[in-house]
């Protein structure tokens, strides 16, 4: 191989998808959009001018540029220009929250930022939080302290730039959905993206092909839609909005021949009769993927588009277009297709053995695979195994290589010793007259069995009721597949991905919204006597959100969620942390517990919300009393107030609290707040707290007050419980590393003997005072069945499991494990 060939510019993605076509058919139309029409030569020259501006600003190979773009033309020009210069694009979702955008840009190491006018308000808010971004470029005209990308492009050279990257160099970071936490950055290379562009080896183009799309190309849709269209010499129609209603107009106006959408797009399109008036005769190929293509949905599409070839595909952000086929033809009805040219698929058992005709885990390979998750080697190793991508989906591969996708492993419903797939239930529901869409999810039940919740959306202007759906399903589904509850909703929850139409069905949102509708579900985690179970986490800007945490706990049957408190950590702290030498990061990053409890309470209906602990000595008692009473009212009487004096002396001093007298102060403030909660005209006169008669409403819903649990393990804690508390909160000072040797041991821990003696002492002293037994809530309970049995025998009322401050995608599996433990 000659050096010239080795360094061919066409190993660069930008050159291969655009420059090659500009040389081949310069006058052919490359794209149509609201800004007009561009030939391949015109588009290529404009992209080269964009690349020249990037180079002039030093945005070249070795740097990363965050792109927050909504206009499809701008996305196309900037992404290809960045590809030619060799800079790596971080493709930001236009619908992410400000916090997510900041976290992603920082984690991705971006030092340049390109945006358009659609994002002006967002950029104004997040820019101060991104000091590492040194170059800001705006499409759509000048702005203060920002490069006028359009103005400088107009004056730039349109000469072909020397390509800055090729082959296995990184091209872009495309992000996972993030429905379960901070999205992961999927690294795609120039060669991998070019492999994806070779879609037309498996899908027909035909004469004068026209590919229609919209802002969805901001993400991996660029290399899955825009890139293949340009690489194949097609005319790309870029609509500012590609919703079903807009598509009906654009298809007739532009004579669109090809589209690639998710099945939910057609669910929305065909749910009413507006499509009947549209001319869709130009449509030759429909690519469906991103969700399961249910036969009932496929039948509706074919009824409306009888001459259109419908292709289904299977892939993920990590491996686009891995499997392609025409469902319902030569293959089994439910099969997606066969591996795309140059790609491969296999199904394996738990030991990695290849399976044929049996259900197992789907593995994908080929030149189109991700290079890895950026900066996350452990997560990369989990999904890339010996050159195969393993994403957690289940499927069956027949003897002819046709793949049937059964669904996500975590979506399967455990029932009567078998696994039920949501698609089986949803397919039956879609056959019920009047049902436009259906979503089935698992809800925790007793033991290992799960309940089935089915949500359905009716066809507009058609009546639909739960008994009708239940009766219809009872006729066609075996008993173990029948839903325990049916919810009729105007619309089912879908994600937002800038596609214009509804995004993917959000199964977790179905569970979070309507799990309480499952009757007889045994959702209270009280497997042993009267012992309840809760979960606790330091909520932070990088952890699972408090509302989501509350919903996850409630739908999995936990009785309570708790949030700790530290207003700040002094940088010059000298007080040693009681649990070790190095203070965990979350102590300085934790959100306000009152705000976190409010978020969790308003997102749920049954789970109790509590503090563990609230540092009362650092609060004004009148203000704190108001906040607690208000939250107890808003939550419907679900608040638990865990209190303590704290351990961090420097933190107390910053609040004006003398550490030497903090216990006395704690007692006075609890007594003062109790007076405010229980008296119409309250006053308190103590050594540290002193106020004359005041009026303060609301009063707590729980009377006389929300339960006050006294935290601590010191010598005087039991007396404090009896003096001004309603219960005790001891803390198990042990490891929360589930893989540690400490967790592997089933032997009683040394602290259990002392705990047993102190619980017995507390109850004896309460009895002497003529009081009921004081409830005991054990924090950081060891999540082990043998330990829980011992705790119950000791008389523990509630066990709270400590969870790390992780994103939802990493935390949910742990919550599921704990729910199984509690239910068992």
N, C-alpha and C positions, 0 to 999 in steps of 0.2 A: 504494500500500500504506500503510495507516495505521500510526502508531507502535505502537498496541496490538498489531496483528498481527505487526509486526516483532519485538516483544519477547515473543511468545507463549511461555509456559513449556514448551509441548509441543515446542519445538525442543531442549529438554534431554532427554537420553537417559532419565534416571530418570523424568521425568514421562511420556514417551511410552510406555515399556514397562510402567509400573506404575500411576501416578496415573490415566491415561486409562481403564484397565480397572477401577480402583476406582470411578471415577465411572460407568462404563458398566454393570458387573455387580458391585456391591459384595459381594453375598452368595455369588457363585460361588466355588468352592474354587480357590485359587491354587496351593497346594502341600500335599503330605503329606511328612512326614519323621519321624524317630524322636522329635522333640519334639512331634509332634502335627500337627493340621491347621490351616491358615490360610486364611481367605477373602481375597479381594483387598483388601477394606477393612481387615481386621486386619493383613495384611502391610504395607499402605501406611502405616498408623499407626505400626507398629513401625519401619519404615524412616525415617519422619519423626523419630521419637525418636532414632534413631541419628544422623541428620543434625544434630539439635539439639546433641547431645553434641560432635560434630566442630566445629560452629560455636563452641560455648562454649570450646573449646580452641584456637580460631584456625586450625583445619584447614579452610581454605576455598580459594577460587580463588587460584592463585598458589603454593600449596604442593603438595607431593607426599607421598603416604602409602604406605609399603611395607606390603603385606598378605601375611602368612604364615599362611594359614588352611587348615584341612583339612576342617572340618565344612561340608557344602554349604549349610545354612541360614545360618550366619554369613557365608559368602562372598556369598550372595545379598543379605542385608540390608546388609552393609557396602559392597559394590560399588555398589549402587543409591543408598545414602545419600551416598556420596562423589560420585556423579554429580550428585545434586541440589545439593550444596554447591558443586560446581565444582572440587573438589580432584582431582588426577590420581592414580589408583591405579597403583602399580607392583606387578604381580601376580607374586609370588615363587613359584617351584616348591618345593613341600614336600620334594622329594627332592634338592635341590642340596646340595653340600658347604658347610661353614661358610665356607670361603674365598670360594667363589662368591657366597654370599649377601652377605657383607661388600662384596665388589667391586661387585656389582650395586647395592646400596643406596647406596654412595658415588657411583658413577658416575651414578646416576639423580637425585642431588640430593634424596633423601628426607629430610625433617625430622620426620616422624611415622611411627610403626610400630604396626600393629594385628596381633595374633596371638591364637591360641586356646590352650587347655591342651595340645593335641597338640604344640605347639612350645615348651613351657616349657624343656626342656633345651637346645634349640638357642639360644633367646634368651639364656639364662644364659651360654652360651659366647660369643656374638657381640656382646652388648651393650657390653662394654668397648671393643670395636674400632670402635664407631660413635658417637663423641662428637658428631657433627653431628645426630644424632636427638635432639630435645628433648622429644618427646611419645611415651610408650609407653602403648598402650591394649590391655587384655586382655579377651577374651571368655571367660567361664567362671568369673568370680568375682575377688575382689581378689588382689593380689600386691604385694610390697614395691616402693615407688617406681614404681608403675604405676597408671594410671587404670583403675578398675573399670568397664569399658564397659557391662556388663550393669546394674550397680547405678545408674549415672548415667542410663542409658537408661530405666530403670523410672520415674525421677522427672522425666524430661524432657517437654517439650511435644510433642504429636503433630500440631501444626498444620503445614500445608504450608509449607515454607521457600521463600523467594524463590530461584529457581534461580540458581546462581552461574556457569553456563556454558551455551553453546548452540552449535548449528550446527558451525562448523569449529574450535571450541575443543577442545583435547586432552581426551580422556576417560580414557584408560588407556595404560599401557605393558605390552604383552604381549610375551613374549620368544621368540626363536627357540630351537630345540632345544639348541644349544650342544654337539652331539655332536662338533664340530670346533673348539671354543674357547669363550671367554666369550660367553654368549648376547647377541645384539643386542636392544636395546629397540625394539620396533615401536610407533610412535605411532598410535593410532586415535582418531578424533574422534567427537563426539556424532553428527554427521550420517552419518558413515561407518558407525558401529555400527548406527544406525537402518536404514540400507540393508540391512545384513546381516539384521536382524530381519524384513525383509519376505520371508522365505523362502517364506511360504505363497502367494505369487503363482505359485510354480512347483511346489509340493508340496501334495497334498491333505491337509486336516485331518480332514474328516468330522465326524460328530456325537460329542459327548462325548470329545474327544481327550485322551489322557493321555501325556505325554512323560516317559520314565524316564531318569535319569542319576545321577551320583555326584560324587565329589570332583574329577573331571576339569574341572569348571567353574571351577577356580581360575585358569585362564589364558584363552586366547582362546576356549576352550570356553564361557565365560560369554556372550560376545556371539554365539556360534554355536549354543548350545543353550538355556541358561536365558533369555536375552533374547528370542529368537524365540518360545519357549513362552509366556512371560508376555505379550508383545506380541500374540500370537494368541489370548489368552484361554483357553489350555489349562490343564489341571491338571498341575502339575509334581511328579513323584515324585522326591524326593531321597534316595537310599540312601547310607549311610555307606561302603558298599563296593559297587561295581557290577561285581564280577568275574562271569564267566560263571555260576558256581554261584549267586551271590546273585541275578543277573538271572532265573534260572529260577524262583526262589521269588517274586521281586517281580512278575514278569510275570503270574503267576496270581493273586497276592494283590491287586494293584492294578489288574488288567486294563489293563496298559500297551498303548497303541496305536502309539506312535512311539518309536524309538530312533535315535541317531546314533553309530556306532562305526567303528573301523577294521576292515578285513578280517581282521586277525590275531585280533580278538575272536572271530569265528566259526570261525577255524581252531582255536582253543583249545576253543571250545564244542562243536564237532562231532567232536573227535578221539576221544571215547569215546562210550558209549551212555547216559550219565546224562540227557542231554537228551530221550531218548525217553519218559521218564516224566512230563515237564513239560507243563502245559497252556499252549500258546502261541497259542491260537486268537484271542486278543484282538488280536494284533499285526497292524497294518494297513500300516505303513510302516517300512521299514528304510533308513536313510541310511548309505551306505558311502563313506568317503573317507580321506585321509591316506596311503594306499598304493594301489598298483595293484590293481584287482579282477580277478584271474585268472579266466578262464572256468571252470576246474575248481572254484574256490572258490564262484563264483556258482552253479554247478550243484548243489553240495552244499547251499547255502542254500535254493535253490528246491525241492529234493527234500524238505527238512525243513519248509519254510514255503510250501506250494504256493499259498495264497490271499493271501500278503503281497506288497505292491508293494515291490520293491527298487529304490531310487534310488542311483545312484552320483554322487558329486560330486568336483570337482577344485578345489582352492584351496590356499592356504598361510596361515600366520599373517599374512602381509602382505596377503592378498586372500582372505578366507574365502568359501566357497560361490560361486565364480566361474562354474562350469559345473555343470549338473545334468541328469541324464537317467535313463532306464530302460534299462540295458544289455540287449542281447539281444532288444529289441523291434523297433521300426521302424528302429533304427540298426544300424550294423555291430556285430558281436558285441563287439568290443573297445573300441568308442567309449564315452567317459564320458558325454557328453551335449552339449547346446548351451549357449551363454552364458545365464546367468540373466537374468530381466527387468531391464532398465536397465543391464546389463553387456555387455561385448563381449570377444571373443577373436579373436586372429589368430595365424598361424604365419608366421615370416619367415626368410629366408636370412641369411647372414653380413653382407650389405649392407643389411639391413632391408627387402628387397622381400617383399611378401606372397606366400605360397605356397598353393596349393590342390592337395591330393592328393600332396604331397611332404613329406618330413620336414624340419623346421626347428625354430626356437626358439619356444616358446610365449610370447605376450604377452597380458596381461590389462589391462582397464581398466573403470572404473565408479565410482560414488560410494562404494563400499565399500573402496577401496584405502587402504593406509596413508598417513599424511601424510609419513612418513619414518622413518629410524632416529634415535633421540634422540641428539643430540650428535655424529652421525657423517655430516657432509654428503658426504664423498667416497663412502662406502658407499651413501648414499641416491642419489647421482647415478648410481651403477653400475646400480641396479635400476629407477629411475624415469626413463624416457626418453620425452620428449614426451607425458607423460600416461599412458604404458603401463608396467605392471610386468613386468619381465623377470627371472625367477627362476632360469633355468638349466635348465629342463626342455625335453625334446624331444617333439614331437608331430606329428600329421598332422591337418589340417582338410579334411573333404570338401566337395563342392560344396553340400551342404545345411547346412553350419555345424556338423556333428558333429565333436567333437574326440576323437581317440585319443591318449592320453598314452603315449609310448614309454618314458619314464623320465628319470632325472637324467642330464645330459650326462656327468658324471664317472663314472657307473656303467656306461656303455657299454664293451664289451670289444673292443679292437682285435685282430683275428685274420684272417690271410690276406688282408690288404688291405681288409677289410670291418669294419663295426662290428656286434657281436653284442649284442643286448639281453638282460639277465638274465631278463626275463619269458618269452622264448621257451624258455629252458632249464628254468626253473622250472615252466612250464605242462606241458612234457613229463614232468618228474619227478613232478608231482602225479598224472599218469595211471598211474604205476606202482603196482600193488597194494601196499598196506602203507605208502605214503608219506603222512604227514600234513601235512608242511610242507617247503618247499625254499627255498634261497637260493643264488644263483650270484654270484660275484664275480671280478674280474680280479686276477691275480697277475703281477708283472713277469716278463718273459721276455727272450729275446735280441733285440736290436735293438728294433724298434717293436712286434713281436708280443707279445701277452700270453697267459698261460696262463689256463685256466678252472678254478676251484675250485668244486665244488658240495657244499653241505652239506644233508643231509636228516634230518628227524626222523621216526621210524616211528610208526605208529598203535600205541597202547598194547597190550602183550601180543601183538604180531605181530613175527615174525622178519624182519629185513631185512639184507641183506649187500651189500657194494660190487659184486661181480660181477653180481648180479642187476640192480641199478640200471644199471650200465654197459651190460649186454647189452640191456636194454629201451630205453635211450636211443639205442643204436647203430642200432636198427631204425627210429627215427622222426626223428632229428636228422641234418642234413647234417654232414659230417665236421668242418667248421670250427666247428660249434656244440657238439661233443661235449666234455665236461669232461675235463681231464687228471687230475683226482683227485676222488674221491667220498668224503666223510666221513659216517659214520653217527653222529649225536649224539642223545642222549635228548631234548634240546630245543635249539632254536636261540636265539641271543642276541637279546633284545628290550629296548627302553628301558623306563624307569619314568616314567610320567606321571600317576600317581594315578588312572588310569581304573579300577583294580580288576583288570582283566585285564592280559594282556601288552601292552606298548606296541609301537611300530613295530619292524620287523625291523632289526637293526643290521648292515648289510653290512660296514662297516669292521671290526667285531668278528669277523665270520666270517673275514675275511682275516687279521687279527692272530693269531687263535687257531690257524688251520690251514694257513697258507700253506706251511709246511714240508712238508706232505703232498704237494705237487705234485712229482712225480718228473721228473728231467731238466730242471729249470727254468732252469738257468744263473743262479742267483741271486747268485753272487759277482760283484761289480762289478770285474772285472779285464779291461777291454777291450784293454789295450795291454801286452803282455809280462807282467811280474810286478807291475805297478802296481795297488795296491788303492785303494779310495775310501772315505772316511768323511765324516761330517758333525759339526759342532760347534755348540753353542749355550750361551749363558749361561742356565741354568734359573732362572726367577724365579717369584714367586707369580702373575704375570700372563701368563706365557708358556705354551706347550705343556708339559704335565707330562713329567718325565723318562721315566716308564714308557711313555707314549704316544709320545714321541719315539723311544725305543728300538725299539718295535714298528714304527713307521712306517719307520724306517731298515732294519730287518731284512726286512720284507716287500717293500721296494723294492730289495733286493739289496745294500745297503751293507755293507761289511766291518766297520765300526767306528763308534762314536759317542764323542765326547769332550766333557768338561765342564771349564771353567776354574775358577779359585778366586780369591776375595778374601774374607777373613773379615770385612772391614769397610773402609770408606773414611773416614779421619779428616776431620771437617768443616773442620779447619784445614789441610788438605793444601797443601803448597807445591811438592812434587815435580811437575814437568810430566809430563803423560801423553805417552808416546813417540809416539803416533799422531795427536796433534792438540791442539787447545786446550781443547775442552770434553769432559770425561769423560762417557761415556754413562751413562744412568740405571742400566742393568743391573749395573754394577760394584758398586754398593752394595746391590743387591737379590738377588744370585745366591745360590742354595741351596748347601749343602755338596756338594762334588763326590763325596765318598764315599757320602753318602746318595743322591745322584742316580744314581750308578753302580749302587748296590744296587737301586734301583727299576727301572732299565733292565734290569739283568741278570736279575732275578727275573721280568720280564715277557717275556723273550725266551729263545731257545735257542741261537742261533748268533752273533749279532753281538757283536763285542768291545766292551768298555767301557774308556774311558781318561780320564786327566786331562791337561789341556793349558792350564795346567800345574798341578801340585800345588806349592804354595809350602812346600817342605820346611823351610825355615829358620824357619817360623812354627809348627812342630809339635814336640811331644815325640816323639823317634824311636822310643821303645819302644811308645808308644801307636799311632803311625802304622803301625809294623811289624805290630802286631796287627790293625789295621783292614784293611790291604792283604792280609795273608795270609788273613784270614777271608773277605774279598770274593772273592779268587781261588778259594778253595775253594767258596764258595756259587755262583759263576758257572760253575764247571766249567772253570777255567783260561782265562778269557777276558779277564783284566785286563791293561791296558797302563798303566804308570806313567810319565807324562810329568812331569818335574820341572824346577824352576828356582828361582832366588833372588829373582825379582821385581824391580820397579822403584820401588815406592811406599815411600820411605824412612820416612815417618811411620807407615805401617802396620807396617813391621818393628819400629820403635822401640817401638810399643805392645805388641809381643810380646817385648820385651826383647832384640831382635837388633840388633847394631851393623851398620849398612849397610856399613861399611868392611871388615868381616871376613866378610861373608855368603857369599862364594864358598868360603872355607875351611870354614865351618860346613856348607855344602851338601855338600861332599865327605865330611866326617866323618859326617854323619847318614846318607848313603847307604851308606857302608861299615859303619856300626853296624847299620843295618837289615838289610843283607846278611848280617852275622854272625848276627843273630837268626833269619833265615830259613833259614840253611844249617847251623847248629850246634845240637846238642842242648843244650849248655851254653855260652851265648854270653857274651862279655865284650868291652869296647872301652875303650881308654884313649887319648884324644886331647887336643888342646888345649882343645876346647869340649865334647866329648861324652866322658863318663867314667862307666862303670859296671862293677862286678865281675860275676862269673859269675851268669847268670840262666837260668831255664827259661821258655820261652814257646812255647806251641803255640796254634793249629795252624801247621804250616808251609805255605807256598804249594803249590798243586797243580802249578804250573809249576816245574820244577826247572832250575837251582838257585834261580831267582827269577823273578817276572814280568819281562818286558822293561822295562828302565829307559831311557827316552829323554830325553836332555839337551836342554833348550830354551835358545834364545838365539842371538845373532848376534855377540856380542862377540869380541874378538881371542883370548881364551883358551878359547872354547867347544869347539874341536876337540880340544884337549888334555884337557878335562874328559870328553868323550865317550870318549876312549881310556883315561883313567885309571879311571873308574868307571861308564861308561854302556854301553848295548847298542845305541845308535843316536842319531841327531841329529834335532832338531826345529827347523829354521829357520822363520821367520815372514815371509810376504810382507806387507810393510807397504803395503797399497794399499786402494783404495776397495772397499766391499762394496755400493755402489749400482749395481745392474745396469743402470740407465738412464743412467749417466754416460758421458761421452765416452771416459773411460779404458777402460770395458768394451767400447765399440763398436770400439776399435782392435784389430786382429789383429797388430800389430807387437810384437816382443819388448820386454819392459820392461827398463829399465836394470839392475834388480837381478839379472836372469837371468845376465848375464855374470859378475858376482861369485859368484853361487850356483854356476855351473858350475865356476869355478876352485876354490872351497872344497870342493865335493863331490869333485872330482878329488884335491885335496890330502888330504882325509880318507881316501880309499881307498888312496892311495899310502902314507900313514903307517901305516894298518892293515896293509897288506901287509908293510911293513918289520918290523912287530912279529910277523909270522907269524899274523895274525888274519884271519878272514873279512871280507868287505866289510861295512861298517857300514850298516844300513838307514837311509834318510833319509825322514822324514815331513815334507812341506811343508804348513804350516798357512796358511789363508786363500788356498788355491790359486784362481787365476782360473778361474771356470767358463766356459771357452771352449775349443772343440775344438782350435783351433790351439795355444793355450797348453798344453793337456794333452799334445799330441804333443811339444812342446818339452821339457816336464818329463820325459817318459819317456826322451827321448834323453839328458837330463842324468844319468839314473840314479836319479831319484826313485823310491822304493819305494811310498810311499803319499801320496796327495793328500787333504787334508781341507778341505772347503768350510765356510766360516764362514756361519752363518745368524743372522738377527736374533732377538731375544727377542720373539716374537709368539705370539698364540693359535693353536691348531691350525688353525682355519679359514683363517687368513691364511698360515700356514707350510706347510701340506701342499702347496699348488700349487707352491711353490718347491722342496720336496723332490722332487716329481714331475719337475720340470724337470731337476733335477740327476741324478736316476736315469736319465732319458732320455739325458742327456749322457754319463753314465758307461757305460751299456749300448751307446751308439752307437759 
